[in-house]
Every structure is written in structure tokens, then in C-alpha cells.
Amino acid sequence: MKVQSTSPLPKRIQLKRARGWRKPEGSVVITRSSRYGNPFKIGDPGPDGTPMTREEVCRRFECEALPNISAADMEFLRGRDVVCFCKLEDMCHGDILLRRANQETHSSELCTGNPVPQDEVDVEH
């Protein structure tokens, strides 16, 4: 049986190491060590040799890593909250996963250089 979030729209939740904090039931951890993690790191050299920014690592995730995530894995994420360490006010590959897993069409807005507006991303503190 698939456990889905009780909130109307899935959201990104910031993973915390605080004593007593628990991952919400049914949410999926998408940290770097998970199958959904972003292999691209802020500050690592990009294709042109300069350090990559947050926007660049998110774009590279969408253009290069996301196509390798199976349809079954994307279906598993549909309707679920995702949990990572990124600050909620910062862009994150989790925003891309949420958008892709919960939409009918699969456009690659970041691959065309158009960043995802932060007001389209639902986040929870």
C-alpha cells in the first residue's frame, strides 16, 4: 500500500539533526546518499572549470541525472513529501523532483536555462 502525504500538495521539508526531530511519515529522503540525491556539488568545477553555483548544480541535476531516474521511482515520489538538508529558501534538486513527479507533462525548464520560480515551490519549515 502506498503511503501518501495528507497535505494537498507534496512539499520539500528540511531534514534536521535536532534532538527529537523525526522525518514525517510517508516522506522520502533525497539526500546525496539516497537514490534520489544530486551528484553535482556546489563549488565543484563545472564543465568550463569554474565552480558551480546552486542554480548550475540544479540545472545539471535536471538535465543529466533526472533522465536516469526510472519511471517507477518517479511514480513512487508522486504525492510524497521529500526531505533534504537544503535550506527551504534556497533552490534544491528536490524542487525539481517534486515538480517532475507530480506533473503530467515532463518539460525540462531548467535545461533551457529558465530557473524554477521559488513561488512555485511549496516548502515547510
Helices and strands as residue ranges (DSSP letters): E 12-14, E 28-29, H 54-60, I 61-65, G 66-68, H 71-77, E 82-84, H 93-101, G 110-112, G 118-120, E 123-124
